[in-house]
């Protein structure tokens, strides 16, 4: 891998970490998702820095950012936009909704009904939205970073499997280490740090890095290892529905992106192991579901760990 590519990726990570303290692995995972053109679901408690991460990513790649606060009375048109009659031309004109941004924070996505959640499906998979039968392309790069609270359930809706399958990664932020939390307390206002954050890359450079992900070499034995893990999720006796072919493709691309982040032009079995839980676990429909999201996440992760132990690693 050319050193220039590695330097750009590392400068992006370092730039985001100017405002996100003590979460190097989380930042790397978010950059992996961005490079793989995948969307990210963050499940964690309020106040953990989810919005700050999304804003830092947008500013670091010099891109537009919109935050959509999902509520129970939100309509699909509130996200996508609507066609309005222009009295001067006597024709309908499309007025774009907040989905038309490079980085979109879908805050508390599970607080809106499935009908409104489905408005994101086309945008997340085809990078366009259709209104009144007309397609409208979304800007490049395009990233949906959605959040949901794993503890609070009143007034929430379970994300449908079709929605979960469109998220490349599921990430937990967690509490920061003691010294880093002290830094956060002393800083007080993260908004000022975000406002002063200079871009590390341009949007055009980011798209160029995304294009380089496909050049990362995946040996046949490593590709078969990925597929064996995917197929094992479908055969596991505690899984009702395993990873889909779309999930397998996102798994492949996420492993390539992870290798790029690590400065390599080839994927190792270590990349595959590292990306297995963030990419595969949230896609599993388990037979004995827990009552809360946190418990369900632990069940899914346990199954992925079992599969990793049972599938032979290529030499």
GIRADA-V584992 format. One line per field, one symbol per residue. phi: phi as a letter, one per 30 degrees, with the letter a starting at -180 (. if undefined). A space follows every 50 residues. Layout:
phi: ???
//
This chain:
phi: .edddeddddddddddddcccibddddddddeddddhccbcccaddicjd ddddddddddchbdbbccddbdcdceddcdjadbddddchbdcdcdcddd bdbcccdhddccdeededddedddcchabcbhicdbdcdcdbbcccbadd cdbdicbdddeddeddddbcbcdiddeedddddddddicddddddcdddc bcdddddddddddddddbdedddddeddddddddcddccdbdddeddddd deddddddddddiccbccedddddddddccedddcddcdddbdddddddd dddddddddccdddd
//
